[in-house]
Amino acid sequence: MAHQTVIVLDFGGQYNQLIARRVRECNVYCEVKPYTTPLAELKAMNPIGIIFTGGPNSVYEEGSPKVDPEIFTWGVPVLGICYGCQLMAHTLGGQVTPAQDDTAREYGKTETWYNTNSPIFKGLPQQGISWMSHGDYMAQVPQGFELVAHSANCPNVAIANEEKGFYGVQYHPEVNHTENGVKMIRNFLYEVCHAAGDWTMEDYKNTAIAAIREKVGDGKVLLALSGGVDSSVCAALLAEAVGSQLTCVFVDHGLMRKNEGDEVEAAFSKWAMNFVRVDAESRFLAKLAGVEEPEHKRKIIGEEFIRVFEEEAKKIGAVDFLAQGTIYPDVIESGAGDAAVIKSHHNVGGLPDYVDFKEILEPLRLLFKDEVRQLGRELQLPEYLVSRQPFPGPGLAIRVIGDLTKEKLDTLRDADAIYREEIAAAGEDKNINQYFAVLTNTRSVGVMGDGRTYDYTLALRAVTTSDFMTADWARIPYDLLDKISVRIVNEVPGINRICYDITSKPPATIEWE
């Protein structure tokens, strides 16, 4: 089935992914495209609406991102956000200038008044907080536009040409700080673009399965399964589509949390797929013996993973398709054209060159992380896999500070399991976005019974975050921390001291290494 589509045209805004996620949360499909995308390609997508993102430039500067005015002749509604609003005004004959004084510049939370007769503010309060971020000023709005929102310092916070379906806001409705911001986006989609709301995970699942079957035919598919959310959902989707034609190679490097290898294997037992679990703990630990530097650990683990994967793939024979759990943020962040590259994503880390495959399958490449989780639930994956917290590729290797031994890893596994068990039992797992234990390489004196101990210090880490770019340390109740500490010290040999990390990101990172 062909979905209605909204195009999010990216002008370098920091919230471009968030805008797209908000649109999809409203059950409307959208794709993020660079502003340099040829008009013919955009028009061929037959969009029901277009959203211009914010951006760091000023529209009147030479070389600033522009849009071909033809886009305004298609009869398609347009919503401009921040830079996108000013770009629309500038392109259609308005005047945008640098703010002449500090009162015309607006940053952060701003009291705003809305004309609720305008379709994008329909059914909303007349007053609320919006999140501003603009140093330029619309000195003159284009002909045919009216002012539909204002603040104490700015008379043209939002502009509208209802006849043509053009709307512009100088704030960011996509962020949580803007009250009713998502409802404004929803109004644009349903009141202005007349969206049908035909984007659901159930429909995506059925469509994706049919597309995979058509493409794969009777070919073989190979997937490196890490046990993370993306690769697990990818495996489940492929298994549903092609069953025994799929082989998943799960390299158990001995660096996972307690019982996770068994849980991953059990999760895929219901499908008729070929599941290969490789017990590679001893060879990984042998390679890592004596290595303390975290980046060196990462490189060794990445290289060894590929070597094991190569060996197992050779046993399978000729493979037609190599599958990857690439998701939409990977695609966007890797950059296109002159878009900024946030980070390059290499999902397989160096593809084995001997595999004779027709092409790479990436059935999740149009989904955001929260959508991947929804799809996992549609495929009836167990919740412990679907809601799995972010877990580093090197696993516990970078949560044991210093050199690695099996004894240290087992100690950390037991302590971490108690921590996660008590957090969940107290219901705090609903309030904390990521929590884990770190076995430090610090040893200290303690007393147990009548004897002296000289054992390791364990650090507990827990953070709250909406995007994992910044994070605040979680305020776990003292009584719960006490219970966790008492259990770990009493039940896990080798640990006699517990510390709780109360550093936010920045200045710290979420992981210790």
C-alpha positions in Angstrom: 0.0 0.0 0.0 1.3 3.5 -0.8 1.3 5.8 2.2 0.5 9.5 2.1 3.9 11.2 2.5 5.1 14.5 4.1 8.5 15.7 3.1 10.7 17.2 5.8 13.1 19.4 3.9 16.3 19.7 5.9 18.1 23.1 6.0 20.7 22.0 8.6 18.4 22.2 11.7 19.4 20.4 14.9 15.9 19.1 15.3 15.3 17.6 11.8 15.0 14.1 13.1 12.7 15.2 15.9 10.3 16.9 13.4 10.1 13.7 11.4 9.4 11.7 14.5 6.6 14.0 15.6 5.0 13.7 12.2 5.1 9.9 12.4 3.8 10.0 15.9 0.7 11.5 14.3 0.4 8.4 12.1 1.6 10.2 9.0 4.6 8.9 7.0 7.4 11.3 6.3 10.9 11.3 5.0 13.8 13.8 5.7 15.4 15.1 2.5 18.3 17.5 2.1 17.3 20.9 0.7 19.5 20.2 -2.3 17.3 17.3 -3.4 16.2 18.0 -7.0 12.6 19.3 -7.3 11.7 16.5 -9.7 12.6 13.9 -7.1 10.5 15.7 -4.4 7.5 16.1 -6.7 7.7 12.4 -7.7 7.1 11.6 -4.0 3.6 13.2 -4.4 3.7 14.8 -0.9 0.5 15.9 0.8 2.6 18.5 2.7 6.1 19.9 3.1 7.9 21.1 6.3 11.0 23.3 6.1 13.2 22.7 9.1 15.2 25.3 11.1 18.9 25.9 10.3 21.9 27.9 11.6 22.1 30.4 8.7 20.5 33.7 7.9 18.3 33.8 4.7 19.7 37.1 3.5 23.3 35.9 3.5 25.0 35.0 0.3 25.4 31.2 0.0 22.7 30.5 2.6 20.5 27.5 1.9 17.6 28.3 -0.5 14.7 26.6 -2.1 13.4 26.9 -5.7 10.3 29.1 -5.6 8.6 26.6 -7.9 7.9 24.5 -4.8 5.3 27.1 -3.8 3.4 26.6 -7.1 2.5 22.9 -6.5 -0.6 23.5 -4.5 1.0 21.6 -1.6 0.8 23.0 2.0 4.1 24.2 3.5 5.0 24.7 7.1 8.2 26.6 7.8 9.8 26.3 11.2 12.3 28.9 12.4 14.8 29.3 9.5 12.1 27.6 7.3 9.6 30.3 8.3 12.0 33.1 7.4 13.1 31.3 4.2 9.4 31.2 3.1 8.9 34.9 3.9 12.1 35.8 2.1 11.4 33.7 -1.0 7.8 35.0 -1.3 8.6 38.7 -1.2 8.9 39.5 2.5 11.9 41.1 4.2 14.1 39.4 6.8 16.8 41.4 8.5 19.1 41.0 11.5 17.4 41.9 14.8 18.1 45.6 15.5 18.2 45.1 19.3 18.1 42.5 22.0 14.3 42.7 22.4 13.8 41.5 18.8 16.0 38.4 19.3 14.4 35.6 21.2 15.9 32.5 22.6 14.4 29.9 25.0 11.0 29.8 26.6 8.8 32.6 25.5 5.3 33.6 26.5 3.3 33.5 23.2 -0.3 34.4 22.2 -2.1 32.5 19.4 -5.0 33.3 17.1 -7.0 30.1 17.6 -9.1 30.9 14.5 -6.1 29.8 12.5 -6.2 26.1 11.5 -2.8 25.2 13.0 -3.9 26.6 16.4 -7.4 25.1 16.3 -8.7 23.9 19.6 -5.6 25.0 21.5 -5.3 27.6 24.3 -4.8 31.2 23.2 -1.7 31.6 25.4 1.3 29.3 26.1 5.0 28.8 26.1 7.0 28.4 22.9 10.7 27.6 22.4 12.3 30.4 20.4 15.7 30.4 18.8 16.1 33.2 16.3 18.3 36.2 16.0 16.7 37.5 12.7 13.5 39.5 12.3 10.8 39.4 9.7 10.6 43.2 9.1 7.9 42.6 6.4 5.8 39.5 5.8 4.9 38.5 2.2 1.7 39.7 0.5 -1.3 37.5 1.3 0.0 36.5 4.8 -1.5 37.5 8.1 0.0 37.4 11.6 -1.5 34.6 13.7 0.8 34.5 16.8 2.8 37.1 18.7 5.0 37.5 21.8 5.7 40.6 23.9 8.8 41.4 21.7 7.8 40.0 18.4 4.5 40.8 16.5 5.0 38.0 13.9 5.8 34.9 15.8 3.6 33.0 13.3 2.4 33.9 9.8 -0.2 32.3 7.6 -1.6 32.3 4.1 -4.6 30.1 4.6 -5.7 30.3 1.0 -2.5 28.6 -0.2 -1.9 26.5 2.9 1.4 28.3 3.8 2.3 28.6 7.5 5.4 29.7 9.3 6.4 29.7 12.9 9.5 31.3 14.4 9.6 28.8 17.3 10.2 25.1 17.5 6.9 23.2 17.9 8.7 19.9 17.8 10.4 20.2 21.1 8.9 19.4 24.5 9.4 22.9 25.8 6.8 24.3 23.4 3.4 23.7 25.0 1.0 21.9 22.6 3.7 21.9 19.9 2.9 18.4 18.7 -0.8 19.3 18.6 0.1 22.3 16.3 2.0 19.9 14.0 -1.0 17.5 14.1 -3.3 20.4 13.1 -1.0 21.2 10.2 -1.2 17.5 9.1 -4.9 17.0 9.6 -6.5 20.4 9.3 -4.3 21.8 6.5 -2.9 18.7 4.6 -6.0 16.6 5.3 -4.0 13.6 6.2 -5.7 10.2 6.5 -3.4 8.9 9.2 -2.5 5.7 7.3 1.0 5.1 8.8 0.9 2.3 11.4 3.4 -0.4 12.4 1.0 -3.2 11.6 0.7 -2.0 8.1 4.4 -1.4 7.8 5.1 -4.9 9.0 2.8 -6.5 6.4 4.1 -4.3 3.6 7.7 -5.0 4.5 7.2 -8.7 4.7 5.6 -8.7 1.3 8.5 -6.6 -0.1 11.2 -8.8 1.4 9.5 -12.0 0.0 9.3 -10.4 -3.5 12.9 -9.3 -3.5 14.5 -12.4 -1.9 12.6 -15.0 -3.9 14.2 -18.3 -3.1 17.6 -16.8 -2.2 19.5 -17.1 1.0 19.8 -14.3 3.6 22.6 -13.9 6.2 22.4 -11.6 9.2 24.9 -10.9 12.0 22.7 -10.9 15.1 24.1 -8.9 18.0 21.1 -9.3 20.3 20.5 -5.5 20.3 17.1 -4.1 19.5 17.8 -3.2 15.9 19.4 -6.5 14.8 16.8 -8.5 16.8 13.8 -6.8 15.2 15.5 -7.1 11.8 16.0 -10.8 12.4 12.4 -11.3 13.5 11.0 -9.4 10.4 13.2 -11.4 8.0 12.3 -14.7 9.8 8.6 -13.9 9.4 9.2 -13.1 5.7 11.6 -15.9 4.5 11.9 -18.4 7.4 14.5 -21.1 6.7 16.1 -19.0 4.0 17.5 -16.8 6.7 20.6 -17.7 8.8 21.4 -15.6 11.8 24.9 -15.8 13.2 24.9 -14.8 16.8 28.5 -14.3 18.0 28.5 -14.8 21.7 31.7 -13.1 22.7 31.3 -13.7 26.4 30.9 -10.0 27.0 27.1 -9.8 27.4 25.1 -9.4 30.6 23.9 -12.3 32.7 21.8 -14.9 30.8 21.5 -12.6 27.7 23.0 -15.1 25.3 20.4 -17.7 26.3 17.6 -15.1 26.2 18.5 -14.1 22.6 18.6 -17.7 21.5 15.2 -18.5 23.2 13.6 -15.4 21.6 14.2 -16.8 18.1 13.3 -20.4 18.7 9.7 -20.0 17.5 10.8 -19.2 13.9 11.9 -21.7 11.3 15.0 -19.7 10.6 18.6 -21.1 10.9 20.1 -19.8 14.2 23.8 -20.3 14.7 25.2 -19.4 18.1 28.9 -19.3 18.2 30.5 -19.7 21.6 33.6 -17.5 21.1 34.2 -16.4 24.7 37.6 -18.0 25.1 39.0 -16.6 21.9 37.8 -13.1 22.6 39.2 -13.2 26.2 42.5 -14.5 24.9 42.8 -11.6 22.4 41.8 -9.1 25.1 44.1 -10.5 27.8 46.2 -7.7 29.4 44.6 -5.0 27.3 43.5 -1.9 29.4 43.0 0.9 27.0 39.3 1.1 26.0 39.8 2.1 22.3 42.2 -0.8 21.9 39.6 -3.1 23.4 37.0 -1.8 20.9 39.3 -2.4 17.9 40.2 -5.9 19.0 36.5 -6.9 19.6 35.4 -5.4 16.3 38.1 -7.2 14.3 37.6 -10.5 16.1 33.8 -10.3 15.5 34.4 -10.0 11.8 36.8 -12.9 11.8 34.3 -15.2 13.6 31.5 -14.0 11.3 33.6 -14.8 8.2 34.4 -18.3 9.4 30.7 -19.1 10.1 29.5 -17.6 6.9 31.9 -19.8 4.9 30.3 -22.8 6.4 26.9 -21.7 5.2 28.0 -21.4 1.5 26.9 -19.0 -1.1 24.6 -16.2 0.2 22.4 -14.0 -2.0 21.7 -11.2 0.5 23.5 -9.8 3.5 21.1 -8.1 6.0 21.8 -5.2 8.3 19.9 -3.5 11.1 20.4 0.0 9.7 17.8 2.4 11.0 16.7 5.9 9.8 18.9 8.0 12.1 21.9 6.0 10.8 20.9 7.1 7.2 20.3 10.7 8.2 23.4 11.1 10.4 25.7 9.6 7.8 25.0 12.7 5.7 24.1 13.2 2.1 25.3 15.8 -0.4 26.6 18.8 1.6 24.6 17.8 4.7 26.7 17.6 7.9 28.0 14.2 8.8 27.3 13.6 12.5 28.9 10.2 12.5 29.4 7.5 9.9 27.6 4.3 10.5 29.1 1.0 9.5 26.7 -1.7 10.6 28.7 -4.7 9.7 32.0 -3.1 10.5 33.8 -4.3 7.4 31.9 -6.6 5.1 33.5 -10.0 4.3 34.5 -9.8 0.7 34.1 -13.5 -0.1 30.3 -13.5 0.5 28.7 -13.7 -2.9 25.6 -11.5 -2.3 23.4 -9.7 -4.8 22.8 -6.8 -2.5 22.4 -5.6 1.1 18.9 -5.8 2.8 18.1 -3.0 5.2 14.4 -3.5 6.0 14.5 -1.0 9.0 16.3 1.8 7.2 13.1 4.0 7.2 12.3 3.6 10.9 13.2 5.6 14.0 14.3 3.7 17.1 10.9 4.0 18.8 9.2 2.7 15.6 11.7 -0.2 15.6 10.5 -1.1 19.1 6.9 -0.9 18.0 7.6 -3.2 15.1 9.3 -5.6 17.5 6.1 -5.8 19.5 4.0 -6.3 16.4 6.3 -9.3 15.6 5.7 -10.5 19.2 9.3 -10.3 20.3 9.6 -10.5 24.1 9.6 -7.2 25.9 13.0 -7.7 27.4 14.5 -7.6 23.9 12.2 -4.8 22.5 12.7 -2.4 25.4 16.4 -3.3 25.8 18.4 -0.3 26.9 21.3 0.9 24.8 24.2 -1.5 25.2 27.6 -0.8 23.8 28.9 -3.0 21.0 32.0 -4.1 23.0 29.6 -5.1 25.8 30.9 -5.5 29.3 34.5 -5.1 28.1 34.2 -1.3 28.5 32.3 -1.6 31.8 35.2 -3.4 33.4 37.8 -0.8 33.8 41.3 -2.0 33.1 42.3 -5.5 32.0 39.7 -8.2 31.5 39.4 -11.6 33.0 36.5 -14.1 33.1 36.4 -13.7 36.8 35.9 -9.9 36.6 33.2 -10.3 34.0 31.3 -12.8 36.0 31.5 -10.6 39.1 30.2 -7.6 37.1 27.4 -9.8 35.5 26.2 -10.8 39.0 26.3 -7.3 40.4 24.6 -5.8 37.4 21.8 -8.4 37.4 21.0 -7.5 41.1 21.0 -3.8 40.2 18.7 -4.2 37.3 16.4 -6.6 39.3 15.9 -4.2 42.2 15.4 -1.2 39.9 12.7 -3.1 38.0 11.1 -4.4 41.2 10.8 -0.9 42.6 9.2 0.4 39.3 12.1 2.8 38.8 12.8 1.3 35.4 9.9 3.4 34.1 11.6 6.6 35.3 15.2 5.8 34.2 16.4 5.6 30.6 19.6 3.7 31.2 21.2 2.1 34.2 24.1 -0.3 34.6 27.0 -1.2 36.9 30.7 -0.6 36.2 33.5 -2.7 37.8 36.3 -0.2 38.5 39.9 -1.1 38.8 40.1 0.5 42.3 40.5 -1.8 45.3 40.0 -0.7 48.9 40.1 -2.1 52.4 36.9 -3.4 53.9 35.6 -5.4 56.8 33.4 -8.5 56.5 32.7 -10.5 59.6 35.8 -10.4 61.7 38.1 -10.3 58.7 39.8 -7.6 56.5 39.0 -7.5 52.8 40.8 -5.9 49.9 38.3 -6.0 47.1 36.9 -4.0 44.1 34.8 -0.9 44.1 31.6 -1.1 42.0 30.1 2.1 40.5 26.4 2.3 39.7 25.2 4.6 36.9 21.7 5.7 36.1 20.5 8.6 33.9 17.4 10.2 32.5 17.5 11.5 29.0 15.2 12.1 26.0 17.8 11.8 23.3 21.0 10.4 24.9 22.9 13.5 23.6 22.6 15.0 27.1 21.6 13.3 30.3 21.0 14.0 33.9 21.9 11.5 36.7 18.8 9.8 38.1 17.6 10.6 41.6 17.2 7.0 42.8 15.6 6.9 46.3 18.2 6.4 49.1 16.4 3.4 50.5 16.5 1.7 47.1 20.2 2.4 46.7 20.8 1.1 50.2 19.0 -2.2 49.3 21.0 -2.6 46.1 24.3 -1.9 47.9 23.6 -4.4 50.7 22.5 -7.1 48.3 25.6 -6.7 46.0 28.1 -6.6 48.8 26.6 -9.6 50.5 25.9 -11.7 47.4 28.7 -11.0 45.0 32.2 -12.0 46.2 35.0 -9.6 45.3 33.1 -6.4 45.9 33.2 -4.5 49.2 32.4 -0.9 48.2 29.6 0.7 46.2 29.6 4.2 44.6 26.8 6.0 42.8 27.8 8.2 39.9 26.1 11.7 40.2 27.6 13.3 37.1 25.5 14.5 34.3 26.3 14.5 30.5 28.1 16.8 29.8 30.6 17.0 31.4 30.7 13.2 31.7 29.5 10.7 29.1 26.9 8.0 30.0 29.4 5.1 29.6 32.6 5.2 31.6 34.8 4.1 28.7 
